[in-house]
Amino acid sequence: MPLIKLIKLIYLSERLSLQRYGEPLTGDKLVSMDHGPVLSRVYDHLNGSVRSSPGGWDSWISDRAGHIVALRDPEAVKDPDEDLLALSESDLEVLAEVWQQFGHWDRWDLVRYTHENLPEWQNPNGSSLPISYASLFNALGYSERAAAELQAHLAEQDRLSAVFAA
């Protein structure tokens, strides 16, 4: 799969999960880049900027020769219900829905779509700009109160993650 297509599909999955459940799939930072919105750490992994821990990203995803990525071992996922146990049922539903809607799209059609239809994306003019949860929740149509509650919840999750990571 083209690298940029995978980046867009993962962003759209994160967005749909936040829209539908108020919970992220990855918890990654959202940023606007020239080719549309992306998840920051996912982007860094796909570009080879960071190395993953044992059993992490690098053990699953092949090198990105020619801007194409693939599963390192295509036999690693035979049955998502058994091979992807770290994902919840709602995670799998979101991923399946995004794939059903966008999986057949060309990478550049996805780039155009994210530019034209995702109001949280702002042109960074060659750089990157953070996308706040406030702007995303606003773009998704959440009320100010609901958006504030979700942001507080996500900030608390970040604090808890930081405590347990230390």
BAFI-3210 file (N, C-alpha, C; in Angstrom, 3 decimals, decimal comma, padded with zeros to 6 digits):
// residues 166
n [1|2|3|4|5|6|7|8|9|10|11|12|13|14|15|16|17|18|19|20|21|22|23|24|25|26|27|28|29|30|31|32|33|34|35|36|37|38|39|40|41|42|43|44|45|46|47|48|49|50|51|52|53|54|55|56|57|58|59|60|61|62|63|64|65|66|67|68|69|70|71|72|73|74|75|76|77|78|79|80|81|82|83|84|85|86|87|88|89|90|91|92|93|94|95|96|97|98|99|100|101|102|103|104|105|106|107|108|109|110|111|112|113|114|115|116|117|118|119|120|121|122|123|124|125|126|127|128|129|130|131|132|133|134|135|136|137|138|139|140|141|142|143|144|145|146|147|148|149|150|151|152|153|154|155|156|157|158|159|160|161|162|163|164|165|166]
n.u [000,859|000,525|002,468|001,446|-001,262|-001,802|-001,202|-003,248|-005,542|-005,201|-005,359|-008,020|-009,333|-008,673|-009,974|-012,677|-013,100|-012,841|-014,987|-017,208|-016,988|-015,670|-013,163|-009,750|-008,048|-005,294|-004,187|-002,360|-000,683|-002,373|-001,743|-001,491|-000,256|001,456|000,253|-002,156|-004,041|-002,334|-001,219|001,136|003,234|002,788|003,368|006,112|007,099|006,478|008,083|010,515|011,860|011,968|012,779|011,161|010,178|011,070|008,924|007,248|006,256|008,236|008,516|006,227|005,702|006,968|009,979|009,938|010,342|010,320|008,166|006,178|004,436|004,106|002,772|005,175|005,139|002,868|001,247|000,801|-001,574|-004,237|-006,769|-008,528|-010,020|-008,673|-005,944|-005,490|-005,833|-005,333|-006,862|-010,025|-013,491|-014,929|-012,806|-011,993|-014,343|-014,391|-012,019|-012,682|-014,888|-013,761|-011,971|-013,802|-015,141|-013,055|-010,901|-010,602|-009,922|-007,758|-004,497|-004,021|-006,544|-007,482|-005,834|-006,760|-009,424|-009,064|-008,081|-010,191|-012,484|-012,148|-012,402|-010,717|-008,135|-005,483|-003,644|-000,234|001,824|004,355|005,342|004,436|001,420|-000,091|-003,125|-005,690|-007,632|-009,891|-010,422|-010,855|-013,090|-014,926|-015,096|-016,282|-018,797|-019,477|-020,957|-019,939|-019,725|-019,726|-017,418|-015,484|-015,666|-014,837|-012,226|-011,086|-011,293|-009,589|-007,177|-006,788|-006,446|-004,008|-002,346|-002,489|-001,367|001,221|002,086|002,089|003,892|006,268]
n.v [-001,173|002,242|004,523|007,096|006,674|004,787|006,377|008,299|006,657|005,694|008,102|008,842|006,763|007,200|009,637|008,923|007,165|008,935|010,603|008,874|007,461|009,090|008,421|007,815|005,754|005,429|007,464|009,242|012,317|014,820|016,351|018,971|018,671|019,279|017,483|017,002|016,053|014,210|011,575|012,147|010,454|008,079|008,948|009,520|006,924|005,632|007,053|006,232|007,635|007,068|004,315|001,336|-000,362|-003,770|-006,090|-004,121|-001,541|-001,830|-004,566|-005,368|-003,878|-003,539|-002,253|000,967|001,065|002,764|004,274|002,560|000,414|-002,601|-005,476|-007,031|-009,754|-011,333|-013,419|-012,982|-011,904|-013,604|-014,011|-011,458|-011,393|-013,129|-012,634|-009,969|-009,142|-007,013|-004,974|-003,490|-004,496|-002,307|-000,809|-002,479|-002,380|000,326|000,476|-001,370|-000,080|002,317|001,220|-000,031|002,208|003,858|002,303|001,464|003,744|005,893|007,041|009,813|010,823|010,467|012,294|014,696|014,559|014,781|017,357|018,899|018,201|017,939|020,000|020,579|020,481|022,592|024,536|024,117|025,286|024,097|023,259|021,975|021,897|021,781|019,970|020,716|019,005|020,460|021,886|019,716|018,418|020,477|020,578|018,120|018,569|018,558|019,849|022,805|022,246|019,399|018,925|020,121|018,456|016,001|016,682|017,158|014,593|013,154|014,462|013,715|010,959|011,030|012,035|009,926|007,874|008,867|008,700|005,927|005,154|006,055]
n.w [000,000|-000,753|001,119|001,889|001,631|003,643|005,875|005,702|005,968|008,573|010,012|009,400|010,656|013,357|013,682|013,192|015,329|017,494|016,880|017,011|019,479|021,278|022,011|021,331|018,859|018,811|020,384|019,552|018,590|016,765|013,667|011,204|007,983|004,857|002,989|004,161|007,162|009,729|011,946|014,349|015,601|014,196|011,619|011,984|012,525|010,091|008,364|009,163|011,106|013,790|015,893|016,771|019,794|020,783|019,215|018,409|016,093|013,969|013,826|012,647|010,288|007,005|005,396|003,785|000,969|-002,071|-001,246|-000,440|001,741|003,682|005,390|007,369|007,742|006,000|006,845|009,472|010,380|010,277|011,248|012,432|014,839|016,471|016,127|016,599|019,297|021,007|020,142|020,561|020,146|019,166|018,115|015,992|014,480|013,698|012,175|010,143|009,003|008,015|006,183|004,443|003,416|002,381|001,529|-001,144|-002,446|-004,352|-003,411|-003,813|-004,172|-001,586|-000,241|-001,395|-000,496|002,320|002,469|001,474|002,926|005,676|008,135|010,281|009,376|008,554|006,265|006,468|005,138|004,278|006,698|009,892|011,752|014,926|015,538|017,487|019,986|020,537|018,132|016,437|017,662|017,405|014,594|014,240|015,172|017,878|020,875|022,712|025,437|025,531|024,037|025,688|027,941|026,832|026,082|028,602|029,681|027,913|028,430|031,085|030,728|029,336|031,377|033,231|031,693|031,439|034,091|034,545|032,653|033,576]
ca.u [000,000|001,303|002,678|000,544|-002,612|-001,890|-001,248|-004,599|-006,508|-005,047|-005,924|-009,479|-009,782|-008,573|-011,026|-013,971|-013,184|-013,118|-016,338|-018,220|-016,856|-014,957|-011,923|-008,841|-007,493|-003,860|-003,791|-001,288|-000,924|-002,902|-001,074|-001,709|000,944|001,104|-000,641|-003,353|-003,824|-001,672|-000,884|002,544|004,126|002,609|004,150|007,530|007,412|006,429|009,222|011,745|012,513|012,112|012,800|010,196|010,645|010,857|007,515|006,505|005,997|009,201|008,342|004,994|005,645|008,193|010,600|009,083|010,995|009,427|006,987|005,197|004,592|003,359|003,036|006,443|004,730|001,456|000,522|000,699|-002,975|-005,138|-008,090|-008,438|-010,590|-007,706|-004,584|-005,412|-006,555|-005,132|-007,875|-011,380|-014,482|-015,228|-011,638|-012,082|-015,469|-013,954|-011,053|-013,406|-015,721|-012,886|-011,489|-014,909|-015,451|-011,929|-009,831|-010,447|-009,557|-006,389|-003,854|-004,154|-007,947|-007,569|-005,212|-007,722|-010,562|-008,732|-007,940|-011,460|-013,622|-011,839|-012,147|-009,662|-006,861|-005,086|-002,436|000,915|002,787|005,669|005,727|003,333|000,667|-000,898|-004,587|-006,168|-008,884|-010,979|-010,785|-011,420|-014,438|-015,744|-015,329|-017,167|-020,123|-019,736|-021,251|-018,781|-019,672|-019,297|-016,018|-014,668|-015,649|-013,988|-010,835|-010,660|-011,142|-008,390|-006,024|-006,619|-005,860|-002,598|-001,652|-002,385|-000,399|002,550|002,413|002,392|005,055|007,487]
ca.v [000,000|003,480|005,082|008,210|006,120|004,227|007,506|008,893|005,703|005,667|009,351|008,774|005,828|007,914|010,660|008,264|006,662|010,093|011,062|007,919|006,988|010,037|007,743|007,602|004,415|005,433|008,491|010,002|013,751|015,153|017,506|019,313|018,740|019,715|016,545|016,777|015,720|012,948|011,284|012,493|009,306|007,158|009,551|009,316|005,504|005,309|007,681|005,657|008,606|006,469|002,862|000,848|-001,349|-005,141|-006,456|-002,921|-001,169|-002,381|-006,016|-005,586|-003,165|-003,640|-000,999|001,760|001,231|003,316|004,840|001,484|-000,358|-003,858|-006,271|-007,758|-011,154|-011,313|-014,472|-012,605|-011,611|-014,481|-013,801|-010,303|-011,669|-013,877|-012,136|-008,554|-009,101|-005,730|-004,054|-003,777|-004,714|-001,005|-000,460|-003,261|-001,854|001,594|000,162|-002,006|000,924|003,209|000,453|-000,214|003,480|004,517|001,390|001,352|005,048|006,215|007,861|011,261|011,132|010,599|013,577|015,738|014,455|015,319|018,814|019,553|017,782|017,869|021,406|020,746|020,621|023,930|024,459|024,520|025,937|023,483|022,901|021,217|022,625|020,865|020,019|020,538|018,271|021,445|022,138|018,489|018,217|021,508|020,120|016,959|019,011|018,453|021,101|023,287|021,536|018,016|018,986|020,403|017,242|015,018|017,135|016,919|013,141|012,747|014,999|012,849|009,706|011,317|012,134|008,564|007,143|009,362|008,173|004,497|004,980|006,460]
ca.w [000,000|-000,704|002,450|002,177|001,769|004,983|006,818|005,643|006,520|010,033|010,532|009,293|011,693|014,633|013,661|013,338|016,698|018,354|016,571|017,431|020,864|022,123|022,404|020,194|018,642|019,072|021,340|018,917|018,379|015,448|013,076|009,804|007,153|003,509|002,314|004,964|008,563|010,029|013,333|014,423|015,829|013,061|010,535|012,294|012,325|008,668|007,700|009,675|011,992|015,114|015,938|017,753|020,767|020,303|019,071|018,011|014,697|013,017|013,671|011,887|009,010|006,219|004,975|002,901|-000,326|-003,082|-000,555|-000,312|002,977|003,721|006,579|007,281|007,591|005,623|007,554|010,891|010,697|009,521|011,811|013,326|016,164|017,276|015,963|016,994|020,573|021,686|019,631|021,032|019,091|018,548|017,290|014,757|013,701|013,105|011,120|009,035|008,333|007,235|005,034|003,502|002,757|001,720|001,164|-002,594|-002,998|-004,708|-002,370|-004,052|-003,891|-000,127|000,112|-001,772|000,415|003,637|002,327|001,145|003,746|007,099|008,476|011,284|008,680|008,128|005,446|007,271|004,257|004,320|008,061|010,482|012,773|015,746|015,474|018,858|020,127|020,468|016,729|015,871|018,179|016,768|013,218|014,296|015,565|019,310|021,573|023,469|026,711|025,283|023,602|026,872|028,764|026,158|026,188|029,984|029,803|027,183|029,165|032,253|030,235|029,064|032,660|033,775|030,866|031,789|035,411|034,460|031,770|034,315]
c.u [000,899|001,313|001,656|-000,901|-002,799|-001,986|-002,649|-005,632|-006,415|-005,614|-007,450|-010,061|-009,746|-009,726|-012,405|-014,145|-013,494|-014,534|-017,386|-018,177|-016,205|-013,651|-011,043|-008,476|-006,044|-003,456|-002,661|-001,684|-001,368|-002,181|-001,514|-000,360|000,488|000,122|-001,855|-003,013|-003,182|-001,564|000,634|003,476|004,002|003,441|005,642|007,940|007,457|007,584|010,557|012,506|012,754|012,121|011,822|010,860|010,426|009,368|006,645|006,399|006,916|009,074|007,095|005,066|006,996|008,761|009,721|009,740|009,972|008,139|005,826|005,495|003,738|003,591|004,346|006,166|003,235|000,613|000,285|-000,746|-003,860|-006,581|-008,013|-008,974|-009,610|-006,315|-004,408|-006,148|-006,368|-006,161|-009,245|-012,304|-014,819|-014,052|-011,718|-013,223|-015,075|-012,999|-011,738|-014,241|-014,891|-012,362|-012,588|-015,185|-014,300|-010,849|-009,578|-010,017|-008,070|-005,798|-004,068|-005,597|-008,160|-006,954|-006,185|-008,909|-010,242|-008,538|-009,304|-012,585|-013,370|-011,448|-011,090|-008,285|-006,664|-003,780|-001,238|002,022|004,201|006,138|004,696|002,708|-000,107|-002,386|-005,068|-007,429|-010,064|-011,398|-011,366|-012,854|-015,402|-016,097|-016,295|-018,571|-020,467|-020,108|-019,996|-018,621|-019,167|-017,829|-015,099|-014,567|-014,752|-012,513|-010,293|-010,416|-009,855|-007,125|-005,744|-006,008|-004,370|-001,790|-001,463|-001,357|001,028|002,999|002,840|003,587|006,358|008,086]
c.v [001,228|004,068|006,164|007,729|005,540|005,335|008,117|007,951|005,631|006,947|009,292|007,817|006,486|008,917|010,028|007,716|007,804|010,615|010,160|007,611|007,988|009,474|007,574|006,129|004,374|006,390|009,355|011,476|013,979|016,392|017,698|019,361|019,057|018,795|016,185|016,408|014,344|012,778|011,354|011,292|008,280|007,649|009,312|007,857|005,170|005,927|007,137|006,585|008,054|004,954|002,421|-000,121|-002,754|-005,500|-005,296|-002,777|-001,886|-003,885|-006,343|-005,048|-003,232|-002,261|-000,315|002,049|001,720|003,875|003,838|000,740|-001,617|-004,503|-007,019|-009,246|-011,175|-012,375|-014,127|-012,342|-012,443|-014,245|-012,642|-010,568|-012,421|-013,259|-010,678|-008,331|-007,788|-004,695|-004,471|-004,024|-003,394|-000,524|-001,175|-002,774|-000,566|001,325|-000,458|-000,990|001,877|002,476|000,280|001,078|004,000|003,576|001,280|002,677|005,107|007,145|009,351|011,710|011,289|011,919|014,712|015,747|015,087|016,832|019,495|019,266|017,701|019,265|021,620|020,907|022,070|023,809|024,965|025,188|025,402|023,062|021,924|022,067|021,619|021,060|019,748|019,685|019,234|021,690|020,896|018,291|019,258|021,069|018,935|017,305|018,831|019,826|021,530|022,510|020,107|017,975|019,222|019,169|016,166|015,405|016,886|015,425|012,675|013,257|014,147|011,511|009,891|011,377|010,747|007,732|007,564|008,802|006,708|004,218|005,266|005,356]
c.w [000,000|000,721|002,791|002,329|003,167|006,033|006,857|006,264|008,043|010,642|010,512|010,335|013,069|014,758|013,891|014,755|017,675|018,123|017,195|018,929|021,814|022,637|021,170|020,049|019,113|020,183|020,818|018,790|016,943|014,927|011,633|009,114|005,733|002,796|003,151|006,394|008,714|011,535|013,433|014,594|014,709|011,886|010,755|012,102|010,840|007,894|008,197|010,604|013,386|014,971|017,018|018,714|020,195|020,305|018,615|016,507|013,708|012,842|012,844|010,459|008,305|005,921|003,942|001,558|-001,356|-002,513|-000,484|000,994|002,882|005,075|006,361|007,061|007,278|006,331|009,026|011,313|009,780|009,944|012,801|014,729|017,071|017,245|016,393|018,310|021,333|021,241|020,148|019,847|018,389|017,696|015,944|013,869|012,989|011,947|009,907|008,273|007,484|006,010|003,997|002,730|001,905|001,195|-000,328|-003,244|-003,340|-003,641|-002,576|-003,922|-002,390|000,343|-000,196|-000,812|001,766|003,592|002,237|002,134|005,237|007,570|009,550|010,637|008,267|007,355|006,250|006,448|004,438|005,702|008,608|011,575|013,611|015,472|016,894|018,856|020,037|019,022|016,077|016,351|017,623|015,339|013,178|014,785|017,029|019,876|022,330|024,769|026,524|024,865|024,793|027,767|028,146|026,251|027,591|030,208|029,127|027,868|030,399|031,847|029,937|030,355|033,275|033,001|031,228|033,139|035,309|033,539|032,508|035,131]
res [m|p|l|i|k|l|i|k|l|i|y|l|s|e|r|l|s|l|q|r|y|g|e|p|l|t|g|d|k|l|v|s|m|d|h|g|p|v|l|s|r|v|y|d|h|l|n|g|s|v|r|s|s|p|g|g|w|d|s|w|i|s|d|r|a|g|h|i|v|a|l|r|d|p|e|a|v|k|d|p|d|e|d|l|l|a|l|s|e|s|d|l|e|v|l|a|e|v|w|q|q|f|g|h|w|d|r|w|d|l|v|r|y|t|h|e|n|l|p|e|w|q|n|p|n|g|s|s|l|p|i|s|y|a|s|l|f|n|a|l|g|y|s|e|r|a|a|a|e|l|q|a|h|l|a|e|q|d|r|l|s|a|v|f|a|a]
***
